[in-house]
């Protein structure tokens, strides 16, 4: 590369999560003016580009090609080409590929510019009626049993609002697993957000799954699940009697900090939640 070559810029562009009219004017201008667009799904992106008359070259960039295509895009940027990164829907990098490219671009002193817009994460939170001053985003749950169990225990014991993504094929199994941990927990579920068949379900987990089962189309599409955080009155059922006994033994033989840290790792429950249990329920 010539020393006089100006570095290109990497634009992280949010695209609609369903309704194509949600694409911003700034996003349209950016996607029209860059040299290349790295797209998670070029078929979906082609529909979007055709709608707005965008002629920019689309190059696939998904989770399976992320490492392979990384050097290709960085080379283009270092040679002065401007590149936009888009996901299949919504804001890139939110449970989508792109982290490696953005990280490498920063390392190479390439400007990374956000073109903000739709995000199913913030859209669901904004209409959930749940506390949003603090929340934890878990993305799609693990499929591996041990990791999945740990994640769901974390959701069930979280003091703050939790947000999970899930597909229609696995939503019922996810809710059934959460019911076992906290059947009366309040949830807000949105299906196919901003699309033709957008649906909302609100109530405790037991109530919501009954509603879903009564709708023949409910288990299709993409879901965002917003789970209300735990409060002190809900803490006691999260530990079995054996876990309570184990926690007491740990407290008797270790410092409070060490006991809570070890129990947190073993039970898959946050230290803050365990501390609340200790204060409110352990001696019941």
Residue frames relative to the residue before (quaternion, step in Angstrom):
aa qw qx qy qz dx dy dz
X 1.0000 0.0000 0.0000 0.0000 0.00 0.00 0.00
X 0.4780 -0.6702 0.4906 0.2859 3.54 -0.93 0.86
X 0.5560 -0.6171 0.4458 0.3337 3.57 -1.08 0.74
X 0.6838 0.4948 -0.2817 0.4563 3.58 1.18 -0.52
X 0.4959 0.6668 -0.4292 0.3539 3.56 1.27 -0.15
X 0.3390 -0.7365 0.5524 0.1938 3.53 -0.80 1.00
X 0.4816 -0.6711 0.4820 0.2921 3.55 -0.93 0.90
X 0.4502 -0.6577 0.5299 0.2896 3.53 -1.14 0.65
X 0.3918 -0.6997 0.5416 0.2522 3.55 -1.31 0.01
X 0.3118 -0.7391 0.5731 0.1676 3.53 -1.15 0.75
X 0.1362 -0.8042 0.5774 0.0366 3.57 -0.66 1.14
X 0.1983 -0.7599 0.6102 0.1044 3.58 -0.79 1.05
X 0.0572 -0.8624 0.5005 -0.0500 3.54 -0.14 1.36
X 0.3096 -0.7407 0.5706 0.1734 3.56 -0.81 1.05
X 0.1211 -0.7877 0.6025 0.0433 3.56 -0.96 0.92
X 0.7037 -0.4860 0.2964 0.4252 3.62 -1.18 0.38
X 0.3837 -0.7043 0.5475 0.2387 3.56 -1.18 0.64
X 0.8042 -0.0048 -0.0093 0.5943 3.57 1.28 -0.04
X 0.7756 0.2958 -0.1417 0.5393 3.54 0.58 -1.20
X 0.3901 -0.7675 0.4609 0.2152 3.59 -0.44 1.22
X 0.5732 0.6039 -0.3764 0.4063 3.58 1.19 -0.43
X 0.5853 0.5984 -0.3651 0.4075 3.60 1.24 -0.23
X 0.4884 0.6451 -0.4513 0.3763 3.62 1.22 -0.04
X 0.3896 -0.7535 0.4832 0.2167 3.57 -0.72 1.08
X 0.6258 -0.5313 0.4142 0.3931 3.57 -1.27 0.41
X 0.6382 0.5267 -0.3293 0.4548 3.56 1.01 -0.78
X 0.6384 0.5177 -0.3273 0.4663 3.59 1.01 -0.77
X 0.6348 0.5285 -0.3271 0.4591 3.60 0.98 -0.83
X 0.6660 0.4991 -0.2998 0.4663 3.59 0.91 -0.92
X 0.6631 0.5080 -0.3084 0.4551 3.57 0.94 -0.90
X 0.6887 0.4803 -0.2857 0.4619 3.58 0.83 -0.97
X 0.6542 0.5120 -0.3081 0.4636 3.59 1.13 -0.59
X 0.7574 0.4327 -0.2024 0.4451 3.57 1.06 -0.75
X 0.5767 0.5769 -0.4031 0.4148 3.63 1.15 -0.33
X 0.5750 -0.6110 0.4288 0.3350 3.55 -1.27 0.37
X 0.7925 0.0613 0.0142 0.6066 3.57 1.07 -0.81
X 0.1551 -0.7553 0.6232 0.1308 3.55 -1.18 0.55
X 0.2443 -0.7477 0.6046 0.1257 3.55 -0.74 1.13
X 0.0232 -0.8395 0.5395 -0.0600 3.58 -0.47 1.23
X 0.5043 -0.6601 0.4701 0.2983 3.55 -0.98 0.90
X 0.7848 0.0443 0.0000 0.6182 3.57 1.01 -0.86
X 0.2939 -0.8048 0.4889 0.1639 3.59 -0.18 1.26
X 0.5947 0.5644 -0.3767 0.4310 3.61 1.13 -0.52
X 0.6662 0.4820 -0.2910 0.4890 3.57 0.92 -0.92
X 0.6697 0.5126 -0.2920 0.4511 3.55 0.94 -0.93
X 0.6017 0.5642 -0.3533 0.4413 3.60 1.09 -0.70
X 0.6213 0.5335 -0.3353 0.4659 3.60 1.02 -0.78
X 0.6616 0.5031 -0.2911 0.4737 3.56 0.97 -0.92
X 0.6717 0.5031 -0.2967 0.4558 3.58 0.88 -0.96
X 0.6511 0.5133 -0.3206 0.4580 3.59 0.94 -0.84
X 0.6214 0.5621 -0.3403 0.4267 3.58 1.01 -0.80
X 0.7982 0.2843 -0.1308 0.5148 3.59 0.97 -0.87
X 0.5166 -0.6870 0.3962 0.3227 3.58 1.24 0.35
X 0.3534 0.7350 -0.4979 0.2950 3.59 1.08 0.69
X 0.2114 -0.8303 0.5109 0.0705 3.58 -0.66 1.13
X 0.3979 0.7544 -0.4525 0.2603 3.61 1.26 -0.07
X 0.5434 -0.6301 0.4520 0.3215 3.57 -1.07 0.80
X 0.2328 -0.7599 0.5948 0.1205 3.56 -0.96 0.96
X 0.0386 -0.7745 0.6314 -0.0008 3.56 -0.94 0.98
X 0.4562 -0.7143 0.4545 0.2742 3.60 -0.71 1.04
X 0.0712 0.7707 -0.6291 0.0724 3.54 -1.07 0.81
X 0.1803 0.7955 -0.5471 0.1883 3.57 0.08 1.34
X 0.7684 -0.4018 0.2331 0.4402 3.57 -1.31 0.11
X 0.6933 0.4796 -0.2826 0.4576 3.58 1.08 -0.64
X 0.7423 0.3589 -0.2182 0.5220 3.59 1.22 -0.39
X 0.3707 0.7799 -0.4574 0.2125 3.58 1.30 -0.09
X 0.7098 0.4420 -0.2699 0.4774 3.60 0.79 -0.97
X 0.6578 0.5339 -0.3024 0.4367 3.57 0.99 -0.88
X 0.7506 0.4038 -0.2122 0.4780 3.59 0.95 -0.88
X 0.4426 0.7343 -0.4417 0.2644 3.59 1.23 -0.32
X 0.7176 0.4521 -0.2665 0.4580 3.58 0.70 -1.04
X 0.5840 0.5788 -0.3661 0.4357 3.58 1.15 -0.64
X 0.7140 0.4449 -0.2631 0.4724 3.58 0.81 -0.99
X 0.6333 0.5222 -0.3365 0.4616 3.60 0.99 -0.77
X 0.6318 0.5320 -0.3280 0.4585 3.59 1.01 -0.80
X 0.6465 0.5152 -0.3123 0.4680 3.57 0.97 -0.85
X 0.6570 0.5129 -0.3009 0.4634 3.57 0.95 -0.90
X 0.6771 0.4922 -0.2890 0.4645 3.58 0.97 -0.87
X 0.6945 0.4304 -0.2667 0.5111 3.56 1.26 -0.37
X 0.6951 -0.5443 0.2533 0.3954 3.52 1.19 0.60
X 0.5220 0.6339 -0.4245 0.3813 3.61 1.23 0.07
X 0.3187 -0.7236 0.5795 0.1972 3.56 -1.05 0.79
X 0.1019 -0.8128 0.5735 0.0001 3.55 -0.89 1.01
X 0.2020 -0.7382 0.6290 0.1363 3.55 -1.11 0.76
X 0.1852 -0.7544 0.6190 0.1154 3.55 -1.11 0.72
X 0.0351 0.7867 -0.6152 0.0389 3.57 -0.82 1.01
X 0.3557 -0.7012 0.5687 0.2414 3.56 -1.19 0.55
X 0.7227 -0.3983 0.3017 0.4775 3.58 -1.25 -0.07
X 0.7733 -0.1328 0.1038 0.6112 3.56 1.12 -0.75
X 0.7968 0.3184 -0.2243 0.4619 3.55 -1.11 0.69
X 0.7322 -0.4014 0.3232 0.4453 3.53 -1.27 -0.51
X 0.4731 -0.6943 0.4609 0.2859 3.62 -0.70 1.02
X 0.7930 0.3223 -0.2846 0.4316 3.52 -1.34 0.60
X 0.5877 0.5202 -0.3928 0.4794 3.63 1.23 -0.09
X 0.7859 -0.2026 0.0461 0.5824 3.56 0.14 1.39
X 0.6331 0.4788 -0.3368 0.5065 3.58 1.17 0.61
X 0.6426 -0.5314 0.3772 0.4030 3.62 -1.22 0.36
X 0.4696 0.6942 -0.4844 0.2509 3.57 -1.26 0.33
X 0.5125 0.6780 -0.4113 0.3294 3.58 1.17 -0.50
X 0.6805 0.4991 -0.3007 0.4443 3.58 0.83 -0.97
X 0.6584 0.5152 -0.3080 0.4541 3.57 0.98 -0.83
X 0.6663 0.4888 -0.3032 0.4746 3.59 0.90 -0.89
X 0.6500 0.5220 -0.3176 0.4517 3.59 0.91 -0.88
X 0.6771 0.4891 -0.2823 0.4718 3.58 0.93 -0.95
X 0.6240 0.5414 -0.3368 0.4518 3.58 1.03 -0.78
X 0.6427 0.5076 -0.3225 0.4746 3.59 0.93 -0.84
X 0.6486 0.5322 -0.3111 0.4464 3.58 0.96 -0.87
X 0.7162 0.4219 -0.2312 0.5055 3.56 1.10 -0.76
X 0.4720 -0.7077 0.4026 0.3381 3.60 1.34 0.24
X 0.3681 0.7065 -0.4993 0.3407 3.54 1.13 0.76
X 0.4745 -0.6730 0.4833 0.2971 3.60 -0.88 0.88
X 0.1129 -0.7621 0.6355 0.0511 3.55 -0.97 0.97
X 0.0703 -0.8344 0.5452 -0.0387 3.55 -0.50 1.25
X 0.2950 -0.7655 0.5459 0.1705 3.58 -0.85 0.93
X 0.1186 -0.7240 0.6747 0.0810 3.53 -1.12 0.81
X 0.1730 -0.8595 0.4709 0.0977 3.59 0.27 1.26
X 0.1464 0.7833 -0.5933 0.1144 3.50 -1.26 0.46
X 0.8560 -0.1469 0.0841 0.4885 3.59 -1.11 -0.64
X 0.0757 0.7504 -0.6544 0.0539 3.52 -1.22 0.73
X 0.4087 -0.7263 0.4929 0.2501 3.59 -0.65 1.05
X 0.5706 0.6017 -0.3709 0.4180 3.58 1.17 -0.57
X 0.7555 0.3717 -0.2128 0.4957 3.58 0.64 -1.10
X 0.5978 0.5653 -0.3671 0.4338 3.60 1.09 -0.62
X 0.6748 0.4844 -0.2918 0.4743 3.58 0.92 -0.90
X 0.6406 0.5271 -0.3257 0.4536 3.58 0.93 -0.84
X 0.6781 0.5382 -0.2994 0.4010 3.56 0.89 -0.95
X 0.7662 0.3274 -0.1897 0.5194 3.61 1.12 -0.54
X 0.4753 0.7278 -0.4024 0.2871 3.59 1.29 -0.01
X 0.3527 -0.7277 0.5102 0.2927 3.56 1.08 -0.67
X 0.5326 0.6046 -0.4025 0.4345 3.58 1.33 0.24
X 0.6104 -0.5230 0.4206 0.4207 3.62 -1.19 0.34
X 0.1055 -0.8256 0.5538 0.0243 3.59 -0.83 0.98
X 0.4021 0.7156 -0.4868 0.2987 3.59 1.23 0.21
X 0.7625 0.0245 -0.0372 0.6455 3.55 1.26 -0.53
X 0.1300 0.7783 -0.6083 0.0861 3.57 -1.00 0.78
X 0.2711 -0.7298 0.6028 0.1745 3.54 -1.33 0.37
X 0.2155 -0.7771 0.5835 0.0961 3.54 -0.87 1.03
X 0.1846 -0.8220 0.5355 0.0592 3.58 -0.68 1.14
X 0.3817 -0.7245 0.4945 0.2914 3.61 1.19 -0.28
X 0.7407 -0.3306 0.2838 0.5113 3.57 -1.07 -0.75
X 0.4818 -0.6790 0.4614 0.3065 3.64 -0.81 0.90
X 0.5772 -0.5723 0.4582 0.3596 3.53 -1.21 0.58
X 0.3901 -0.6961 0.5453 0.2566 3.56 -1.18 0.53
X 0.5804 0.5697 -0.3758 0.4442 3.56 1.21 -0.48
X 0.5695 -0.6822 0.3410 0.3067 3.57 -0.67 1.18
X 0.6956 0.4845 -0.2898 0.4443 3.59 0.75 -1.00
X 0.6855 0.4743 -0.2804 0.4759 3.58 0.87 -0.97
X 0.6388 0.5314 -0.3194 0.4555 3.58 1.02 -0.81
X 0.6493 0.5206 -0.3092 0.4602 3.57 0.96 -0.91
X 0.6510 0.5139 -0.3115 0.4638 3.56 0.98 -0.85
X 0.6489 0.5221 -0.3148 0.4552 3.58 0.96 -0.87
X 0.6994 0.4739 -0.2796 0.4562 3.59 0.84 -0.96
X 0.6000 0.5262 -0.3560 0.4862 3.59 1.11 -0.58
X 0.6332 0.5284 -0.3274 0.4611 3.56 1.05 -0.77
X 0.6349 0.5166 -0.3224 0.4755 3.59 1.01 -0.82
X 0.6921 0.4980 -0.2791 0.4417 3.57 0.87 -0.98
X 0.7524 0.3785 -0.2092 0.4969 3.59 1.10 -0.64
X 0.4586 0.7127 -0.4347 0.3047 3.57 1.31 -0.06
X 0.4387 -0.7035 0.4991 0.2519 3.58 -0.92 0.91
X 0.7525 0.3640 -0.1809 0.5181 3.56 1.17 -0.60
X 0.6994 -0.4498 0.3534 0.4285 3.55 -1.32 0.18
X 0.1735 -0.7759 0.6006 0.0842 3.57 -1.02 0.87
X 0.1366 -0.7745 0.6123 0.0814 3.57 -1.14 0.66
X 0.0410 -0.7957 0.6034 -0.0330 3.56 -0.87 1.05
X 0.2725 -0.7113 0.6183 0.1935 3.55 -1.19 0.63
X 0.1247 0.7875 -0.6016 0.0481 3.59 -1.11 0.58
X 0.4408 -0.6816 0.5215 0.2631 3.56 -1.23 0.55
X 0.6746 -0.5156 0.3546 0.3917 3.54 -1.25 0.40
X 0.6319 0.5594 -0.3344 0.4196 3.57 1.06 -0.68
X 0.7969 0.3044 -0.1397 0.5028 3.58 1.10 -0.66
X 0.4276 0.7369 -0.4522 0.2638 3.61 1.23 -0.08
X 0.6556 0.5179 -0.3324 0.4377 3.62 0.90 -0.84
X 0.6543 0.5122 -0.3149 0.4587 3.59 0.92 -0.87
X 0.6329 0.5338 -0.3258 0.4564 3.56 1.03 -0.82
X 0.6885 0.4794 -0.2866 0.4626 3.59 0.85 -0.95
X 0.6299 0.5305 -0.3366 0.4565 3.59 1.03 -0.72
X 0.6431 0.5120 -0.3172 0.4730 3.58 1.05 -0.73
X 0.6615 0.4933 -0.3024 0.4771 3.58 1.01 -0.79
X 0.6024 0.5673 -0.3518 0.4376 3.59 1.07 -0.71
X 0.6314 0.5410 -0.3304 0.4466 3.58 1.01 -0.78
X 0.7086 0.4512 -0.2502 0.4814 3.58 1.11 -0.69
X 0.8118 -0.0555 0.1003 0.5726 3.58 0.96 -0.85
X 0.1443 -0.8724 0.4591 0.0852 3.61 0.49 1.21
X 0.7387 0.4101 -0.2316 0.4822 3.60 1.07 -0.63
X 0.3874 0.7383 -0.4781 0.2762 3.59 1.26 0.14
X 0.4303 -0.7052 0.5083 0.2431 3.55 -0.95 0.93
X 0.0057 -0.7949 0.6061 -0.0276 3.56 -0.96 0.93
X 0.1601 -0.7204 0.6609 0.1365 3.50 -1.37 0.38
X 0.0422 -0.8110 0.5832 -0.0194 3.56 -0.68 1.10
X 0.0727 -0.7791 0.6217 0.0354 3.55 -0.93 0.93
X 0.1721 -0.7919 0.5843 0.0426 3.53 -0.89 1.04
X 0.8563 0.0289 -0.0410 0.5140 3.56 -0.99 0.92
X 0.0134 0.8613 -0.5067 0.0352 3.56 0.91 0.97
X 0.8481 0.1013 -0.1752 0.4896 3.54 -1.03 1.11
X 0.5852 0.5739 -0.3789 0.4296 3.61 1.25 0.07
X 0.7583 -0.4086 0.2651 0.4332 3.57 -1.32 0.18
X 0.7900 0.2930 -0.1408 0.5198 3.58 0.93 -0.90
X 0.1385 0.8131 -0.5446 0.1518 3.57 1.06 0.79
X 0.0252 0.7997 -0.5968 0.0605 3.59 -0.88 0.99
X 0.1863 -0.7752 0.5966 0.0914 3.56 -1.18 0.68
X 0.0537 -0.7769 0.6272 0.0155 3.56 -1.08 0.77
X 0.0257 0.8151 -0.5744 0.0710 3.56 -0.72 1.08
X 0.4845 0.6315 -0.5061 0.3321 3.57 -1.06 0.80
X 0.6504 -0.4499 0.3506 0.5016 3.59 -1.11 -0.40
X 0.7245 -0.4797 0.2750 0.4115 3.56 -1.23 0.45
X 0.6580 0.5134 -0.3171 0.4504 3.59 0.93 -0.84
X 0.6633 0.5022 -0.3011 0.4659 3.58 0.99 -0.82
X 0.6778 0.5208 -0.2945 0.4274 3.55 0.90 -0.97
X 0.6755 0.4914 -0.3204 0.4468 3.59 0.88 -0.82
X 0.5836 0.5514 -0.3692 0.4680 3.61 1.16 -0.53
X 0.6611 0.5031 -0.3055 0.4653 3.59 0.95 -0.87
X 0.6431 0.5264 -0.3213 0.4541 3.54 0.97 -0.84
X 0.6800 0.4999 -0.2928 0.4494 3.57 0.91 -0.88
X 0.6586 0.5118 -0.3088 0.4571 3.58 1.17 -0.50
X 0.6653 0.4546 -0.2856 0.5189 3.58 1.32 -0.18
X 0.3904 -0.7710 0.4516 0.2218 3.59 -0.42 1.20
X 0.7245 0.4091 -0.2455 0.4974 3.60 1.19 -0.45
X 0.4360 0.7636 -0.4177 0.2289 3.59 1.29 -0.15
X 0.7375 0.4167 -0.2423 0.4730 3.58 1.02 -0.65
X 0.5576 0.5488 -0.4155 0.4639 3.55 1.05 0.84
X 0.7300 0.4276 -0.3040 0.4380 3.57 -1.13 0.62
X 0.5900 -0.5596 0.4574 0.3600 3.53 -1.33 -0.40
X 0.1887 -0.8093 0.5542 0.0485 3.54 -1.01 0.90
X 0.1237 -0.7156 0.6757 0.1268 3.52 -1.30 0.55
X 0.1342 -0.8003 0.5835 0.0320 3.57 -0.72 1.13
X 0.1088 -0.7775 0.6187 0.0306 3.55 -0.74 1.11
X 0.1130 -0.8175 0.5647 0.0042 3.58 -0.59 1.20
X 0.4327 -0.7089 0.4937 0.2578 3.57 -0.77 1.01
X 0.5276 -0.6432 0.4580 0.3131 3.56 -1.08 0.74
X 0.5892 -0.5918 0.4303 0.3426 3.52 -1.27 0.46
X 0.1624 -0.7469 0.6244 0.1609 3.57 -1.23 0.35
X 0.7278 -0.4734 0.2640 0.4200 3.57 -1.22 0.36
X 0.6445 0.5298 -0.3328 0.4395 3.61 1.08 -0.65
X 0.6898 0.4817 -0.2787 0.4631 3.59 1.18 -0.48
X 0.4874 0.7349 -0.3995 0.2506 3.58 1.22 -0.28
X 0.6563 0.6079 -0.3406 0.2891 3.56 0.79 -1.04
X 0.7025 0.4950 -0.2923 0.4196 3.63 0.88 -0.87
X 0.5590 0.6387 -0.3935 0.3533 3.61 1.18 -0.27
X 0.7199 0.3410 -0.2388 0.5554 3.58 1.24 -0.30
X 0.4064 -0.6682 0.5621 0.2691 3.54 -1.05 0.79
X 0.6649 -0.4838 0.3648 0.4367 3.58 -1.25 0.22
X 0.6313 0.5339 -0.3319 0.4542 3.59 1.04 -0.76
X 0.6532 0.5026 -0.3129 0.4720 3.59 1.02 -0.79
X 0.6232 0.5292 -0.3397 0.4649 3.58 1.04 -0.75
X 0.6500 0.5096 -0.3114 0.4699 3.57 0.98 -0.88
X 0.6452 0.5206 -0.3165 0.4610 3.58 1.00 -0.85
X 0.6523 0.5172 -0.3152 0.4557 3.57 0.95 -0.86
X 0.6454 0.5198 -0.3199 0.4593 3.59 0.99 -0.80
X 0.6400 0.5197 -0.3195 0.4672 3.57 1.02 -0.81
X 0.6480 0.5135 -0.3121 0.4680 3.56 0.98 -0.88
X 0.6582 0.5165 -0.3052 0.4547 3.58 0.98 -0.85
X 0.6621 0.5138 -0.2994 0.4561 3.56 1.12 -0.70
X 0.7865 0.3569 -0.1558 0.4794 3.58 1.11 -0.62
X 0.7536 0.2842 -0.1788 0.5652 3.59 1.26 -0.23
X 0.6095 -0.4955 0.4299 0.4451 3.55 -1.26 0.10
X 0.6629 -0.5103 0.3555 0.4169 3.57 -1.19 0.46
X 0.6551 0.5267 -0.3100 0.4442 3.58 0.93 -0.93
X 0.6836 0.4844 -0.2830 0.4669 3.57 0.90 -0.97
X 0.6528 0.5290 -0.3137 0.4423 3.58 0.97 -0.88
X 0.6886 0.4767 -0.2818 0.4682 3.56 0.88 -0.94
X 0.6368 0.5333 -0.3267 0.4509 3.57 1.02 -0.80
X 0.6827 0.4773 -0.2861 0.4736 3.58 0.92 -0.93
X 0.6621 0.5026 -0.3078 0.4629 3.60 0.93 -0.88
X 0.6092 0.5639 -0.3444 0.4385 3.56 1.05 -0.76
X 0.6796 0.4835 -0.2817 0.4744 3.58 0.94 -0.90
X 0.6837 0.4974 -0.2827 0.4530 3.59 0.96 -0.91
X 0.7627 0.3885 -0.1974 0.4779 3.59 0.89 -0.97
X 0.3666 -0.7290 0.4958 0.2972 3.59 1.17 -0.48
X 0.5485 0.5751 -0.3941 0.4615 3.57 1.15 0.72
X 0.5588 -0.6377 0.4084 0.3381 3.59 -0.94 0.85
X 0.5911 -0.5849 0.4260 0.3562 3.56 -1.16 0.62
X 0.6227 0.5491 -0.3436 0.4389 3.59 1.02 -0.73
X 0.6692 0.4886 -0.3001 0.4726 3.57 0.96 -0.86
X 0.6370 0.5224 -0.3266 0.4634 3.57 1.00 -0.78
X 0.6337 0.5292 -0.3275 0.4594 3.56 1.03 -0.76
X 0.6368 0.5132 -0.3236 0.4757 3.58 1.03 -0.78
X 0.6302 0.5247 -0.3278 0.4691 3.57 1.00 -0.86
X 0.6426 0.5414 -0.3118 0.4435 3.53 0.96 -0.92
X 0.7045 0.4733 -0.2645 0.4580 3.55 0.91 -0.93
X 0.8008 0.3670 -0.1524 0.4482 3.56 0.89 -0.95
X 0.8603 0.2212 -0.0471 0.4568 3.56 0.88 -0.89
X 0.5512 0.6793 -0.3981 0.2761 3.59 1.06 -0.62
X 0.7455 0.3747 -0.2183 0.5061 3.59 1.11 -0.57
X 0.3394 0.7549 -0.4962 0.2622 3.59 1.25 0.32
